[in-house]
Amino acid sequence: MAGLSLSVKVGESVFVGDDIRVEVSAVRGKNAVIRFIAPRDIKVLRESIVTKEAASVGGSGPVSVSDSAAG
């Protein structure tokens, strides 16, 4: 698998394919606030959630985030 590193400013976006947009909403100290704009059928999960699910036995599945919490 290949990787790509980019430097972007707040408010700038990067497209993944034709219908997924990743936008840097804010930078707070060492943390970036990233917004994902994608079709509802595309799962966007934090790596720690995926790792936790893989490690758990009989996990309840992916965690969903409501539209109001997603910003």
Stockholm file with secondary structure:
# STOCKHOLM 1.0

chainA/1-71         MAGLSLSVKVGESVFVGDDIRVEVSAVRGKNAVIRFIAPRDIKVLRESIVTKEAASVGGSGPVSVSDSAAG
#=GR chainA/1-71 SS CCCCCCCCCTTCEEEETTTEEEEEEEEETTEEEEEEECCTTSCCCCHHHHHHHHHSTTCCCCCCCCHHHHC
#=GC SS_cons        CCCCCCCCCTTCEEEETTTEEEEEEEEETTEEEEEEECCTTSCCCCHHHHHHHHHSTTCCCCCCCCHHHHC
//
